[in-house]
Amino acid sequence: MPIPHLFYVPLHRHEQQITIELPFDGRIRFIGTHIHLFGESIELFNVSRQERVWKRTMKPDRVGSAHMEVYSSAQGYPVRAAETHRLTRIYDHPTSHDVDGVTGIFMFYSLD
C-alpha cells in the first residue's frame, strides 16, 4: 500500500497522523528516520495497547544541521499483525515560503 510522503508544510506548527497495521507477527529491532527541514518529531504509537513504541525529536548538532537518534534493541519490540499503530509527524514552519516535507521511518524486524 503506497502512502504519499511528499507534501508542502503548512505555515506554523502542523501535526499529521496516519494509522497503519504492520503485516507481520514479530519484533521491531531497529527504527531510523528521515525528515525534512522544520521537522520537529516523529512518533510510532501502538493504538491497540495504548503505548508509545518510539518517539524522536530533532536535535541540533555542532555544525548547524540536525539529526535524530535511532531505536535499536536486541530484544526488540513485539508486534502482532492485528494491532493498529499510529505514525505522527510534527513540523514547525516559521517562514512564508513553500517548504517541501518528507518524512519516513525505516524499520528492521524479525518474524516470529
VMD Tcl script that draws the C-alpha trace (Angstrom):
set ca {
  {0.00 0.00 0.00}
  {1.78 3.19 -1.10}
  {1.43 6.13 1.25}
  {2.14 9.61 -0.18}
  {5.05 11.14 1.68}
  {5.86 14.37 -0.20}
  {3.83 17.46 0.69}
  {4.18 21.18 1.32}
  {4.44 22.01 5.00}
  {1.77 24.49 6.14}
  {2.89 27.61 7.99}
  {3.45 27.36 11.73}
  {3.08 24.18 13.77}
  {1.48 21.26 11.92}
  {0.76 17.71 13.04}
  {-0.14 14.90 10.66}
  {-1.09 11.34 11.57}
  {-1.65 8.11 9.71}
  {-2.89 4.80 11.09}
  {-1.22 1.60 9.92}
  {-1.28 -2.12 10.61}
  {2.08 -3.83 10.33}
  {1.59 -7.02 8.27}
  {3.56 -9.41 10.46}
  {3.94 -11.03 13.86}
  {7.44 -10.36 15.11}
  {9.73 -7.88 16.78}
  {10.91 -4.46 15.67}
  {14.70 -4.40 16.16}
  {15.67 -1.04 14.66}
  {13.89 2.20 13.64}
  {15.57 5.07 11.83}
  {14.07 8.11 10.19}
  {14.38 10.76 7.53}
  {12.64 14.12 7.97}
  {12.97 17.37 6.03}
  {13.63 20.92 7.16}
  {11.48 22.21 10.07}
  {10.57 18.67 11.12}
  {10.24 18.50 14.90}
  {9.40 14.92 15.76}
  {8.19 11.51 14.66}
  {6.31 9.06 16.86}
  {5.19 5.45 16.41}
  {2.36 4.65 18.84}
  {0.69 1.26 19.41}
  {-3.02 2.20 19.47}
  {-4.09 -1.36 20.33}
  {-2.01 -1.36 23.54}
  {-2.15 2.41 24.14}
  {1.63 2.68 24.42}
  {4.39 4.58 22.70}
  {6.73 2.38 20.71}
  {9.19 5.10 19.76}
  {9.41 8.88 19.54}
  {12.30 11.02 18.43}
  {12.77 14.76 18.22}
  {15.24 16.73 16.15}
  {18.49 17.53 17.91}
  {20.79 20.25 16.53}
  {24.42 19.29 16.19}
  {27.52 21.44 16.37}
  {27.61 22.34 12.67}
  {24.09 23.75 12.48}
  {22.31 20.77 10.95}
  {20.14 18.32 12.85}
  {19.80 14.61 13.43}
  {17.50 12.13 15.15}
  {18.50 9.22 17.31}
  {17.51 5.72 16.30}
  {15.71 2.92 18.13}
  {17.81 -0.20 18.48}
  {17.07 -3.22 20.66}
  {18.40 -6.78 20.64}
  {15.23 -7.89 22.48}
  {13.01 -5.91 20.10}
  {9.51 -4.50 20.43}
  {6.88 -7.25 19.93}
  {4.13 -6.58 17.36}
  {1.17 -8.58 16.09}
  {-0.41 -8.29 12.65}
  {-3.85 -7.44 14.13}
  {-2.56 -4.43 16.10}
  {-3.12 -0.86 14.95}
  {-0.29 1.70 15.05}
  {-0.31 5.46 14.56}
  {2.56 7.35 12.98}
  {2.63 11.07 13.88}
  {4.91 13.71 12.40}
  {5.17 17.30 13.60}
  {6.60 20.22 11.64}
  {7.03 23.82 12.74}
  {7.37 26.04 9.66}
  {8.32 29.63 10.60}
  {8.89 31.08 7.10}
  {6.49 32.47 4.49}
  {7.79 30.43 1.53}
  {6.84 26.92 0.39}
  {8.84 24.15 2.02}
  {8.52 20.54 0.95}
  {8.22 17.95 3.64}
  {9.25 14.33 3.50}
  {9.05 12.05 6.47}
  {9.93 8.39 6.53}
  {10.75 5.70 9.02}
  {12.83 2.64 8.32}
  {12.18 -0.49 10.36}
  {14.19 -3.65 10.60}
  {12.35 -6.53 12.20}
  {12.40 -10.27 12.72}
  {9.43 -12.56 12.21}
  {8.13 -14.91 14.88}
}
mol new
graphics top color blue
foreach p $ca { graphics top sphere $p radius 0.5 }
foreach p [lrange $ca 0 end-1] q [lrange $ca 1 end] { graphics top cylinder $p $q radius 0.2 }
display resetview
